[in-house]
């Protein structure tokens, strides 16, 4: 029965998303025939009910890799306020794409997801940032200070080589190393949450070299904090 209720929640979330998406497409189509902006999509996702809808969608969209997405989608405001936040995030994401070398920067809902391959940040089996990685994280810190009204979630991940008795603490240390560098460059500690997940959230096949490389990563989720959310709801962003 519990599994049935959980599956029904997934189905309901998907149906709501499809319904909102279809409605928004018909509304936007005359003004923007080529499709919806990230800002508009963020407003639609917000209609699914804040943290509860975001948590479900984060898992549906990302599967086991949905932690960062879930954090972003769980913080959505939706509506006009969500659109205002989306515009701010569009600008921030553009700057991050320009400044971060070797990182994948994605706009998701009303937030930003950044993926760093662990090989870019750390030597094998190490949680010490390389000199090149430090420069990259420092650029991220500069942007986070410029856009101060956001929260930051940092997730560390490994491949499945070895046991999670080793992998989980390594992933935690790597996430914390990124957090420590950000705070050393002036980002407020209260904005940051760092967590290690070991090999529990693969994004690729752990039986191949390429798959293992993809699974060794650090993900950063950036989304509006309570102050920004309140300002957006008042239309004051």
N, C-alpha and C positions, 0 to 999 in steps of 0.2 A: 504493500500500500504506500509506504514511504517513497519507494522508487517511482511509483505511478504518479504521485503528487509532484515529485521533482521533475519528471518528464513533462507533465502538464505545464509546469511553470516555464520550462524551456519553450514549449510550443506556443504558449500564450505570449511570451516575450517576442518570439519571432513573428507571430501573426500581427502583433501591435506594431512592430517595426515596419513590416511590409505595408500595413495599412497607412501608417503615417508617411512612409516614403512615397507611396503611390499618390496620396493626396497632395504632398508637397510638390511632386513632379508636375502634376496637372496645374498647380497654382503658379509654378515658376516658369513653366515651359514657354509662355508667350514672351517673358522678359529675358530668358536665358536658354535658348533652344539647345545649346550644347551640353546641358547637364547641370547638376547642382554643385554649388561650392562646398568646401569643407565647412564653412560657417553655417550654411543651411542644414547640412547633415547633422551638425552638432545640435541645432535647435530641435530637429526631429527626435534624436535619441533622447533628449531631455524630456520629451513627452512620455517616456516609459516609466517615470516614477522615481527619479533620483537614485539613491544608493541601491535600492532593491533591484530596480530594472537594470542599473549599470552592472551590478554584480552578476546577474544572470547573463546579460549580453556579453560581458567580458569573457565568461567561460564558453558561451556558444560560439562567439567569433574566434577566440584564440585557443580554445581547448585548454590543454595543460599549460600552454604558453600565454594564457590570458591574464596573468597577474597584473602587469603594467596597464593593459587595456582596461581591466576591471577597475583599477584605481582611478583611471581617467573617467570612464563612463559612470562610475559610481558617484562622481562629484558634479555631474552636469546640472545646469540650471534650467536650460531649455527656453523656448520662446524667444522674445525680443532680447531678454537679458543674456541668454545663451549665444545669440547672434553677436552681441557686443563683445562678449568674451572671445568668441571665435575670431573676430577681426584682430583683436590684440594678439591672439595666438598665431594667426597667419603671419603677422609682422615678425614676431619672435622666431618662428620656425624658419622664415626666410634668412634671418641673420645667423641662426645656428647652422643652416646648410652652407652658408658662405664661410663660416669660421671654423667648423669642426672637420678635420681631415680624417677620412676613413670611417666616419660614423654615418649610420643610416638615420635620418630624421624624418619622422612621419607625423602628419596631423591626424589626430583621431578624436572624434567628437569635439569637445571643447578644450582639448589638451594637446600635448606633444609627447611622442614617444621617441626616445633616442636609443639606438642599439650600437654598442661598441663590441667588436670582436675582442675576446680576451687576449688574442695574440697581439693586438694593437696596444693594449694597456699593460700587459704583464708578461714576464718570461715564464716558461713552462714551470708549473708547480710553485709559482711565486705569487705573493700578494703585494709586492712592492711595485709601484708604478714606474715604468720606464721614463727616461727624460722626455722622450717625444710625447708620451701619454700625459705627463704632467702639464706640458704646454697646451694640449687639447682640453684637459679638464679646467685649466686656468681660463681658457676662452669661454667655456661653459659658465664658469663662475662669474665672469664679467657680464654675461648676458643675464644670468639670474639676478645679479645685483641691480641691473638696469630695470628689470621687470620684477619688482620685489614682492608683489602681492600674489605669489604662487607657492604651492607646496611641491615638494620634490620627493619621489619615491625611487630608491635605488635597489635594484634586484640583481644579485649575483647568481650565475648558473655555470655548471660544468657539464662535461660529457659523462658517459657512463663507465669510463675506464676506472678500475679500482673500485673501492667501496665508498659508500656515502659517509662512513665513519671518518674518511679523509676528505671526500669531496664537499660535504656540507660545510664544515668549518672553513675550508679553503674559499668557498663561494662567499661565505659571510665576511671573511677577512678582506676579500677583494671589493665587495660592496662597501665595506667600511673604509677601505683605503680611498675610494673615490669620494665618499662623504667627508673624510678628514681633509682631503685636499681642497674641497669646496669651502669648508669652514675656515681653513687656513688662509684662504683668499677673500674672506670677509662675508661669506654667505651665512646667514643666521642658522645656528644649529637647530633651532625649533622648527625650521621649515623642512627638515630632512629626516627621512626614515630609510634605514639601510637593512636589508634582509638577504640572507643566503638561502638558496633552494637546492643546492647540490645538483644532482642529475635528475631531479623529479619533474622538471618541466622542459623536456626536449622539444626543439622545433624542427628537428631533422632526424634521419636514421642514424643511430649510434653504431651501426655495423660498417659504415664507410668512413674513410678519412675525411671527406668533405663534410659529411653529416656531423661527425664529432667536432670539427672545427666550428661549424655553425652553432652547435650547442654550447660551446665555451664562449660565454658572452656576459656583458653587463648591460642591463636595460635601465633607462632613466625615464620616469613618467613625470611630466610637469603639468599641473592643473591649478585652477583658480582656488585661492584660499577663501575663507569666510568673508574677509573684508572685500575682496574683489567681487564675490558673488552678490553680496548685499548692494554694492555700488551698481552692479549690472542690473539687478532687479529694479533699482530706482532710476535706471537710465542715465547714470552719471559717469559712465566710463568714457 
